[in-house]
Amino acid sequence: MAKPSNDALQEAAETIRRLGNCSSGAALGELLMAFADGGRWLRLVKLQSSLDSENTLLAIRLLEEYLHRNRSHEEWLTLGELAQRVALPEERFTWQTS
């Protein structure tokens, strides 16, 4: 799969590391974990209330990547695991809750 020159996944990884466990980091983390795990619920209201305009644009770019299937499941999983470690350490993927 061809990756765009302005890599949204790389930007997301850098952003989630920078934001960490704040409300914006948690909201972005939930989005990334949802992309990695189809069984997770995504709270859109949390995205709407917690992301600033710059991170909202990043979330939109990530959604486009996801909907157009530009990335492999492994790429989303890697990013989701990063989000879990950095921003949402108490959250679990569906396969971790059994």
MMTF fields as JSON, N, C-alpha, C and O atoms, coordinates in Angstrom:
{
  "mmtfVersion": "1.0.0",
  "mmtfProducer": "UNKNOWN",
  "numBonds": 391,
  "numAtoms": 392,
  "numGroups": 98,
  "numChains": 1,
  "numModels": 1,
  "chainsPerModel": [1],
  "groupsPerChain": [98],
  "chainIdList": ["A"],
  "bondAtomList": [4, 2, 8, 6, 12, 10, 16, 14, 20, 18, 24, 22, 28, 26, 32, 30, 36, 34, 40, 38, 44, 42, 48, 46, 52, 50, 56, 54, 60, 58, 64, 62, 68, 66, 72, 70, 76, 74, 80, 78, 84, 82, 88, 86, 92, 90, 96, 94, 100, 98, 104, 102, 108, 106, 112, 110, 116, 114, 120, 118, 124, 122, 128, 126, 132, 130, 136, 134, 140, 138, 144, 142, 148, 146, 152, 150, 156, 154, 160, 158, 164, 162, 168, 166, 172, 170, 176, 174, 180, 178, 184, 182, 188, 186, 192, 190, 196, 194, 200, 198, 204, 202, 208, 206, 212, 210, 216, 214, 220, 218, 224, 222, 228, 226, 232, 230, 236, 234, 240, 238, 244, 242, 248, 246, 252, 250, 256, 254, 260, 258, 264, 262, 268, 266, 272, 270, 276, 274, 280, 278, 284, 282, 288, 286, 292, 290, 296, 294, 300, 298, 304, 302, 308, 306, 312, 310, 316, 314, 320, 318, 324, 322, 328, 326, 332, 330, 336, 334, 340, 338, 344, 342, 348, 346, 352, 350, 356, 354, 360, 358, 364, 362, 368, 366, 372, 370, 376, 374, 380, 378, 384, 382, 388, 386],
  "bondOrderList": [1, 1, 1, 1, 1, 1, 1, 1, 1, 1, 1, 1, 1, 1, 1, 1, 1, 1, 1, 1, 1, 1, 1, 1, 1, 1, 1, 1, 1, 1, 1, 1, 1, 1, 1, 1, 1, 1, 1, 1, 1, 1, 1, 1, 1, 1, 1, 1, 1, 1, 1, 1, 1, 1, 1, 1, 1, 1, 1, 1, 1, 1, 1, 1, 1, 1, 1, 1, 1, 1, 1, 1, 1, 1, 1, 1, 1, 1, 1, 1, 1, 1, 1, 1, 1, 1, 1, 1, 1, 1, 1, 1, 1, 1, 1, 1, 1],
  "groupList": [{"groupName": "MET", "atomNameList": ["N", "CA", "C", "O"], "elementList": ["N", "C", "C", "O"], "formalChargeList": [0, 0, 0, 0], "bondAtomList": [1, 0, 2, 1, 3, 2], "bondOrderList": [1, 1, 2], "singleLetterCode": "M", "chemCompType": "L-PEPTIDE LINKING"}, {"groupName": "ALA", "atomNameList": ["N", "CA", "C", "O"], "elementList": ["N", "C", "C", "O"], "formalChargeList": [0, 0, 0, 0], "bondAtomList": [1, 0, 2, 1, 3, 2], "bondOrderList": [1, 1, 2], "singleLetterCode": "A", "chemCompType": "L-PEPTIDE LINKING"}, {"groupName": "LYS", "atomNameList": ["N", "CA", "C", "O"], "elementList": ["N", "C", "C", "O"], "formalChargeList": [0, 0, 0, 0], "bondAtomList": [1, 0, 2, 1, 3, 2], "bondOrderList": [1, 1, 2], "singleLetterCode": "K", "chemCompType": "L-PEPTIDE LINKING"}, {"groupName": "PRO", "atomNameList": ["N", "CA", "C", "O"], "elementList": ["N", "C", "C", "O"], "formalChargeList": [0, 0, 0, 0], "bondAtomList": [1, 0, 2, 1, 3, 2], "bondOrderList": [1, 1, 2], "singleLetterCode": "P", "chemCompType": "L-PEPTIDE LINKING"}, {"groupName": "SER", "atomNameList": ["N", "CA", "C", "O"], "elementList": ["N", "C", "C", "O"], "formalChargeList": [0, 0, 0, 0], "bondAtomList": [1, 0, 2, 1, 3, 2], "bondOrderList": [1, 1, 2], "singleLetterCode": "S", "chemCompType": "L-PEPTIDE LINKING"}, {"groupName": "ASN", "atomNameList": ["N", "CA", "C", "O"], "elementList": ["N", "C", "C", "O"], "formalChargeList": [0, 0, 0, 0], "bondAtomList": [1, 0, 2, 1, 3, 2], "bondOrderList": [1, 1, 2], "singleLetterCode": "N", "chemCompType": "L-PEPTIDE LINKING"}, {"groupName": "ASP", "atomNameList": ["N", "CA", "C", "O"], "elementList": ["N", "C", "C", "O"], "formalChargeList": [0, 0, 0, 0], "bondAtomList": [1, 0, 2, 1, 3, 2], "bondOrderList": [1, 1, 2], "singleLetterCode": "D", "chemCompType": "L-PEPTIDE LINKING"}, {"groupName": "LEU", "atomNameList": ["N", "CA", "C", "O"], "elementList": ["N", "C", "C", "O"], "formalChargeList": [0, 0, 0, 0], "bondAtomList": [1, 0, 2, 1, 3, 2], "bondOrderList": [1, 1, 2], "singleLetterCode": "L", "chemCompType": "L-PEPTIDE LINKING"}, {"groupName": "GLN", "atomNameList": ["N", "CA", "C", "O"], "elementList": ["N", "C", "C", "O"], "formalChargeList": [0, 0, 0, 0], "bondAtomList": [1, 0, 2, 1, 3, 2], "bondOrderList": [1, 1, 2], "singleLetterCode": "Q", "chemCompType": "L-PEPTIDE LINKING"}, {"groupName": "GLU", "atomNameList": ["N", "CA", "C", "O"], "elementList": ["N", "C", "C", "O"], "formalChargeList": [0, 0, 0, 0], "bondAtomList": [1, 0, 2, 1, 3, 2], "bondOrderList": [1, 1, 2], "singleLetterCode": "E", "chemCompType": "L-PEPTIDE LINKING"}, {"groupName": "THR", "atomNameList": ["N", "CA", "C", "O"], "elementList": ["N", "C", "C", "O"], "formalChargeList": [0, 0, 0, 0], "bondAtomList": [1, 0, 2, 1, 3, 2], "bondOrderList": [1, 1, 2], "singleLetterCode": "T", "chemCompType": "L-PEPTIDE LINKING"}, {"groupName": "ILE", "atomNameList": ["N", "CA", "C", "O"], "elementList": ["N", "C", "C", "O"], "formalChargeList": [0, 0, 0, 0], "bondAtomList": [1, 0, 2, 1, 3, 2], "bondOrderList": [1, 1, 2], "singleLetterCode": "I", "chemCompType": "L-PEPTIDE LINKING"}, {"groupName": "ARG", "atomNameList": ["N", "CA", "C", "O"], "elementList": ["N", "C", "C", "O"], "formalChargeList": [0, 0, 0, 0], "bondAtomList": [1, 0, 2, 1, 3, 2], "bondOrderList": [1, 1, 2], "singleLetterCode": "R", "chemCompType": "L-PEPTIDE LINKING"}, {"groupName": "GLY", "atomNameList": ["N", "CA", "C", "O"], "elementList": ["N", "C", "C", "O"], "formalChargeList": [0, 0, 0, 0], "bondAtomList": [1, 0, 2, 1, 3, 2], "bondOrderList": [1, 1, 2], "singleLetterCode": "G", "chemCompType": "PEPTIDE LINKING"}, {"groupName": "CYS", "atomNameList": ["N", "CA", "C", "O"], "elementList": ["N", "C", "C", "O"], "formalChargeList": [0, 0, 0, 0], "bondAtomList": [1, 0, 2, 1, 3, 2], "bondOrderList": [1, 1, 2], "singleLetterCode": "C", "chemCompType": "L-PEPTIDE LINKING"}, {"groupName": "PHE", "atomNameList": ["N", "CA", "C", "O"], "elementList": ["N", "C", "C", "O"], "formalChargeList": [0, 0, 0, 0], "bondAtomList": [1, 0, 2, 1, 3, 2], "bondOrderList": [1, 1, 2], "singleLetterCode": "F", "chemCompType": "L-PEPTIDE LINKING"}, {"groupName": "TRP", "atomNameList": ["N", "CA", "C", "O"], "elementList": ["N", "C", "C", "O"], "formalChargeList": [0, 0, 0, 0], "bondAtomList": [1, 0, 2, 1, 3, 2], "bondOrderList": [1, 1, 2], "singleLetterCode": "W", "chemCompType": "L-PEPTIDE LINKING"}, {"groupName": "VAL", "atomNameList": ["N", "CA", "C", "O"], "elementList": ["N", "C", "C", "O"], "formalChargeList": [0, 0, 0, 0], "bondAtomList": [1, 0, 2, 1, 3, 2], "bondOrderList": [1, 1, 2], "singleLetterCode": "V", "chemCompType": "L-PEPTIDE LINKING"}, {"groupName": "TYR", "atomNameList": ["N", "CA", "C", "O"], "elementList": ["N", "C", "C", "O"], "formalChargeList": [0, 0, 0, 0], "bondAtomList": [1, 0, 2, 1, 3, 2], "bondOrderList": [1, 1, 2], "singleLetterCode": "Y", "chemCompType": "L-PEPTIDE LINKING"}, {"groupName": "HIS", "atomNameList": ["N", "CA", "C", "O"], "elementList": ["N", "C", "C", "O"], "formalChargeList": [0, 0, 0, 0], "bondAtomList": [1, 0, 2, 1, 3, 2], "bondOrderList": [1, 1, 2], "singleLetterCode": "H", "chemCompType": "L-PEPTIDE LINKING"}],
  "groupTypeList": [0, 1, 2, 3, 4, 5, 6, 1, 7, 8, 9, 1, 1, 9, 10, 11, 12, 12, 7, 13, 5, 14, 4, 4, 13, 1, 1, 7, 13, 9, 7, 7, 0, 1, 15, 1, 6, 13, 13, 12, 16, 7, 12, 7, 17, 2, 7, 8, 4, 4, 7, 6, 4, 9, 5, 10, 7, 7, 1, 11, 12, 7, 7, 9, 9, 18, 7, 19, 12, 5, 12, 4, 19, 9, 9, 16, 7, 10, 7, 13, 9, 7, 1, 8, 12, 17, 1, 7, 3, 9, 9, 12, 15, 10, 16, 8, 10, 4],
  "groupIdList": [1, 2, 3, 4, 5, 6, 7, 8, 9, 10, 11, 12, 13, 14, 15, 16, 17, 18, 19, 20, 21, 22, 23, 24, 25, 26, 27, 28, 29, 30, 31, 32, 33, 34, 35, 36, 37, 38, 39, 40, 41, 42, 43, 44, 45, 46, 47, 48, 49, 50, 51, 52, 53, 54, 55, 56, 57, 58, 59, 60, 61, 62, 63, 64, 65, 66, 67, 68, 69, 70, 71, 72, 73, 74, 75, 76, 77, 78, 79, 80, 81, 82, 83, 84, 85, 86, 87, 88, 89, 90, 91, 92, 93, 94, 95, 96, 97, 98],
  "secStructList": [7, 7, 7, 7, 1, 1, 7, 2, 2, 2, 2, 2, 2, 2, 2, 2, 2, 2, 2, 6, 6, 1, 2, 2, 2, 2, 2, 2, 2, 2, 2, 2, 2, 2, 2, 2, 7, 6, 6, 1, 7, 7, 7, 2, 2, 2, 2, 2, 2, 2, 7, 7, 2, 2, 2, 2, 2, 2, 2, 2, 2, 2, 2, 2, 2, 2, 2, 6, 6, 7, 1, 7, 2, 2, 2, 2, 2, 2, 2, 2, 2, 2, 2, 2, 2, 2, 6, 7, 6, 6, 7, 7, 7, 4, 4, 4, 7, 7],
  "xCoordList": [0.835, 0.0, 0.888, 1.857, 0.55, 1.327, 0.96, -0.216, 1.971, 1.739, 1.856, 2.762, 0.958, 1.04, 2.29, 2.82, 2.75, 3.962, 3.75, 4.674, 2.552, 2.226, 1.57, 0.346, 2.362, 1.919, 1.098, 1.636, -0.196, -1.106, -0.809, -0.937, -0.415, -0.136, 1.11, 1.133, 2.133, 3.341, 3.018, 3.466, 2.233, 1.834, 1.014, 1.171, 0.14, -0.671, 0.21, -0.015, 1.208, 2.115, 2.862, 2.978, 3.361, 4.077, 3.14, 3.517, 1.92, 0.953, 0.533, 0.462, 0.253, -0.195, 0.93, 0.67, 2.167, 3.302, 3.404, 3.663, 3.199, 3.297, 2.148, 2.363, 0.938, -0.234, -0.289, -0.657, 0.079, 0.034, -1.369, -2.306, -1.51, -2.729, -3.682, -4.503, -3.606, -4.552, -5.858, -5.956, -6.849, -8.148, -8.031, -8.686, -7.218, -7.027, -6.32, -6.675, -5.321, -4.61, -5.528, -5.468, -6.375, -7.319, -8.332, -8.659, -8.827, -9.8, -9.162, -9.752, -7.965, -7.265, -6.924, -7.007, -6.547, -6.253, -7.452, -7.314, -8.628, -9.84, -10.109, -10.508, -9.889, -10.07, -9.103, -9.505, -7.851, -6.841, -7.11, -6.932, -7.535, -7.856, -9.073, -9.14, -10.031, -11.204, -10.813, -11.361, -9.87, -9.405, -8.682, -8.725, -8.022, -7.281, -8.184, -7.831, -9.342, -10.213, -11.663, -12.296, -12.179, -13.545, -14.612, -15.76, -14.272, -15.234, -15.358, -16.224, -14.498, -14.546, -15.595, -15.841, -16.197, -17.124, -16.32, -15.293, -16.787, -16.137, -17.111, -18.219, -16.706, -17.556, -17.277, -16.342, -18.095, -17.87, -17.99, -17.3, -18.85, -19.008, -17.701, -17.391, -16.948, -15.658, -14.686, -13.928, -14.706, -13.853, -14.235, -13.38, -15.528, -16.028, -15.668, -15.332, -15.732, -15.501, -14.038, -13.674, -13.199, -11.835, -10.737, -9.626, -11.014, -9.963, -9.978, -11.038, -8.807, -8.713, -8.764, -8.812, -8.753, -8.939, -7.82, -8.084, -6.588, -5.473, -5.613, -5.413, -5.953, -6.099, -7.393, -7.474, -8.404, -9.617, -9.288, -9.774, -8.47, -8.052, -7.255, -7.414, -6.404, -5.662, -6.629, -6.468, -7.625, -8.613, -9.364, -9.65, -9.682, -10.371, -9.465, -9.921, -8.191, -7.247, -7.105, -7.025, -7.073, -6.983, -8.238, -8.149, -9.398, -10.643, -10.64, -11.083, -10.148, -10.029, -9.115, -9.44, -7.976, -7.051, -7.762, -7.619, -8.53, -9.22, -10.315, -10.398, -11.147, -12.275, -11.839, -12.5, -10.731, -10.231, -9.312, -8.749, -9.165, -8.344, -6.932, -6.377, -6.368, -5.015, -3.958, -2.786, -4.352, -3.385, -3.778, -4.949, -2.789, -3.04, -3.552, -3.395, -4.158, -4.62, -3.436, -3.565, -2.3, -1.116, -0.663, -0.234, -0.76, -0.388, -1.325, -0.881, -2.636, -3.601, -3.393, -3.498, -3.1, -2.887, -1.675, -1.73, -0.597, 0.602, 0.29, 0.71, -0.441, -0.801, -1.784, -1.682, -2.727, -3.672, -2.986, -3.336, -2.004, -1.256, -0.439, -0.326, 0.127, 0.844, -0.114, 0.211, -1.284, -2.285, -2.686, -2.853, -2.838, -3.2, -2.106, -2.399, -0.866, 0.245, 0.401, 0.597, 0.312, 0.64, -0.535, -0.364, -1.714, -2.84, -3.956, -4.689, -4.096, -5.232, -4.793, -5.272, -3.904, -3.374, -4.424, -4.202, -5.542, -6.601, -7.557, -8.307, -7.535, -8.435, -7.896, -6.692, -8.793, -8.414, -9.056, -10.141, -8.37, -8.962, -9.951, -9.885, -10.863, -11.879, -11.252, -11.777, -10.155, -9.539, -8.768, -8.348, -8.58, -7.895, -8.876, -8.449, -10.157, -11.149, -11.773, -12.574, -11.44, -12.055, -11.639, -12.074],
  "yCoordList": [-1.169, 0.0, 1.243, 1.332, 2.172, 3.409, 4.319, 4.571, 4.801, 5.705, 7.137, 7.452, 8.007, 9.402, 10.062, 9.64, 11.103, 11.777, 12.439, 12.495, 12.936, 13.533, 12.439, 12.313, 11.665, 10.43, 10.689, 11.093, 10.455, 10.691, 9.756, 10.159, 8.511, 7.588, 7.995, 7.896, 8.447, 8.922, 10.159, 10.288, 11.06, 12.257, 11.879, 12.479, 10.885, 10.443, 9.862, 10.13, 9.072, 8.493, 9.592, 9.542, 10.572, 11.682, 12.496, 12.901, 12.728, 13.528, 12.82, 13.446, 11.522, 10.795, 10.737, 10.794, 10.625, 10.653, 12.025, 12.116, 13.083, 14.443, 14.752, 15.352, 14.344, 14.651, 13.808, 14.295, 12.549, 11.658, 11.454, 11.244, 11.516, 11.122, 12.287, 12.18, 13.397, 14.511, 14.192, 13.148, 15.059, 14.771, 14.645, 13.787, 15.473, 15.354, 14.056, 13.392, 13.694, 12.438, 11.244, 10.296, 11.286, 10.193, 10.088, 8.985, 11.22, 11.205, 10.655, 9.812, 11.125, 10.614, 9.137, 8.345, 8.774, 7.378, 6.471, 5.361, 6.937, 6.134, 5.91, 4.819, 6.942, 6.808, 5.768, 4.898, 5.85, 4.919, 3.495, 2.55, 3.331, 1.991, 1.424, 0.219, 2.275, 1.811, 1.356, 0.379, 2.056, 1.631, 0.29, -0.492, 0.02, -1.229, -2.383, -3.545, -2.079, -3.1, -2.795, -1.938, -3.498, -3.275, -3.536, -3.134, -4.196, -4.481, -3.377, -3.44, -2.36, -1.253, -0.228, 0.012, 0.36, 1.466, 2.744, 2.916, 3.626, 4.924, 6.004, 6.11, 6.786, 7.855, 9.139, 9.874, 9.402, 10.571, 11.874, 12.846, 11.902, 13.124, 13.469, 14.644, 12.455, 12.714, 13.34, 14.244, 12.86, 13.465, 14.922, 15.806, 15.152, 16.5, 17.469, 18.623, 17.023, 17.935, 18.024, 18.954, 17.094, 17.05, 17.42, 17.743, 17.383, 17.658, 19.118, 19.675, 19.734, 21.093, 21.022, 19.927, 22.154, 22.161, 21.418, 20.723, 21.55, 20.858, 19.341, 18.62, 18.861, 17.424, 16.893, 15.712, 17.747, 17.343, 17.083, 16.114, 17.939, 17.723, 16.434, 15.713, 16.136, 14.873, 13.697, 12.709, 13.784, 12.713, 12.487, 11.345, 13.554, 13.436, 12.74, 11.873, 13.113, 12.458, 10.976, 10.142, 10.647, 9.245, 8.479, 7.333, 9.098, 8.456, 8.18, 7.117, 9.119, 8.894, 7.713, 6.868, 7.648, 6.521, 5.207, 4.221, 5.209, 3.999, 3.597, 2.436, 4.552, 4.245, 3.839, 3.033, 4.395, 4.049, 2.836, 2.45, 2.239, 1.038, 1.207, 0.309, 2.368, 2.67, 1.996, 1.965, 1.462, 0.875, -0.54, -0.916, -1.308, -2.68, -2.695, -1.732, -3.805, -3.969, -3.892, -3.353, -4.422, -4.407, -2.974, -2.683, -2.084, -0.688, -0.036, 0.682, -0.298, 0.26, -0.343, 0.358, -1.629, -2.292, -1.707, -1.458, -1.492, -0.893, 0.482, 0.809, 1.281, 2.621, 2.564, 3.348, 1.638, 1.468, 1.047, 1.52, 0.152, -0.282, 0.869, 0.998, 1.697, 2.886, 3.807, 4.295, 4.038, 4.894, 4.331, 5.079, 3.025, 2.394, 2.62, 3.003, 2.388, 2.55, 3.995, 4.25, 4.94, 6.332, 7.118, 7.875, 6.946, 7.813, 7.128, 7.788, 5.821, 5.126, 3.836, 2.76, 3.913, 2.692, 1.834, 0.638, 2.404, 1.64, 0.975, 0.072, 1.412, 0.862, -0.47, -0.722, -1.313, -2.617, -2.818, -2.306, -3.57, -4.015, -5.129, -5.72, -5.416, -6.435, -7.795, -8.553, -8.123, -9.43, -9.491, -10.571, -8.361, -8.333, -8.4, -8.521, -8.327, -8.275, -9.624, -9.734, -10.63, -11.953, -12.598, -13.708],
  "zCoordList": [0.0, 0.0, 0.0, 0.755, -0.835, -0.91, 0.252, 0.515, 0.936, 2.058, 1.568, 0.796, 2.001, 1.579, 2.151, 3.179, 1.464, 1.926, 3.284, 4.096, 3.536, 4.826, 5.66, 5.668, 6.345, 6.981, 8.246, 9.277, 8.152, 9.273, 10.438, 11.594, 10.158, 11.248, 12.028, 13.255, 11.331, 12.007, 12.849, 13.988, 12.263, 13.008, 14.239, 15.303, 14.093, 15.228, 16.329, 17.509, 15.955, 16.95, 17.702, 18.926, 16.979, 17.615, 18.512, 19.612, 18.029, 18.79, 20.062, 21.12, 19.981, 21.174, 22.209, 23.411, 21.75, 22.692, 23.369, 24.569, 22.59, 23.122, 24.084, 25.137, 23.725, 24.549, 25.815, 26.884, 25.684, 26.841, 27.361, 26.59, 28.669, 29.352, 29.632, 30.543, 28.886, 29.07, 28.337, 27.693, 28.421, 27.792, 26.276, 25.684, 25.638, 24.184, 23.835, 22.861, 24.629, 24.398, 24.563, 23.781, 25.575, 25.805, 24.668, 24.231, 24.19, 23.091, 21.819, 21.143, 21.491, 20.319, 20.517, 19.578, 21.724, 22.035, 21.832, 21.32, 22.231, 22.026, 20.544, 20.137, 19.743, 18.299, 17.745, 16.973, 18.128, 17.629, 18.092, 17.323, 19.336, 19.819, 19.095, 18.854, 18.748, 18.0, 16.595, 16.086, 15.968, 14.647, 14.727, 13.778, 15.843, 16.021, 16.437, 16.237, 17.01, 17.595, 17.242, 17.859, 16.251, 15.786, 16.83, 16.641, 17.922, 18.973, 20.009, 20.88, 19.925, 20.894, 20.499, 19.317, 21.493, 21.271, 21.137, 21.793, 20.295, 20.135, 20.587, 20.06, 21.541, 22.077, 21.304, 21.621, 20.289, 19.443, 20.216, 19.908, 21.205, 21.991, 22.71, 22.909, 23.093, 23.743, 22.753, 23.108, 21.505, 20.482, 20.281, 20.231, 20.169, 19.9, 21.02, 20.755, 22.236, 23.358, 23.789, 24.508, 23.374, 23.901, 22.917, 23.337, 21.63, 20.651, 20.222, 19.937, 20.176, 19.638, 18.111, 17.55, 17.441, 15.981, 15.256, 14.275, 15.715, 15.059, 15.175, 14.197, 16.359, 16.551, 15.945, 15.608, 15.8, 15.084, 13.622, 13.038, 13.03, 11.639, 11.502, 10.518, 12.471, 12.459, 12.557, 11.84, 13.429, 13.572, 12.263, 11.904, 11.553, 10.26, 9.248, 8.503, 9.215, 8.299, 8.63, 7.728, 9.921, 10.326, 9.92, 9.479, 10.063, 9.653, 8.156, 7.72, 7.372, 5.926, 5.634, 4.8, 6.313, 6.138, 6.45, 5.726, 7.537, 7.967, 6.98, 6.577, 6.595, 5.712, 4.311, 3.657, 3.857, 2.523, 2.549, 1.524, 3.723, 3.906, 3.371, 2.736, 3.638, 3.184, 4.043, 3.669, 5.18, 6.107, 6.49, 6.431, 6.881, 7.308, 8.751, 9.501, 9.103, 10.484, 11.449, 12.548, 11.047, 11.906, 12.213, 13.329, 11.22, 11.454, 12.472, 13.368, 12.32, 13.27, 14.651, 15.658, 14.706, 15.988, 16.71, 17.914, 15.989, 16.582, 17.154, 18.264, 16.401, 16.858, 18.029, 18.972, 17.963, 19.069, 20.358, 21.439, 20.239, 21.422, 22.009, 23.228, 21.141, 21.613, 22.37, 23.453, 21.799, 22.444, 23.803, 24.766, 23.875, 25.141, 26.185, 27.318, 25.813, 26.759, 27.23, 28.418, 26.287, 26.582, 27.157, 28.112, 26.588, 26.941, 27.714, 28.45, 27.562, 28.172, 28.869, 28.51, 29.845, 30.455, 31.16, 31.352, 31.543, 32.212, 31.224, 31.598, 29.971, 28.955, 28.44, 28.485, 27.954, 27.417, 26.056, 25.78, 25.214, 23.958, 24.285, 25.363, 23.366, 23.649, 23.922, 24.736, 23.271, 23.489, 24.813, 25.228, 25.472, 26.763, 27.929, 29.077, 27.668, 28.746, 29.042, 29.97, 28.299, 28.499, 29.795, 30.1]
}
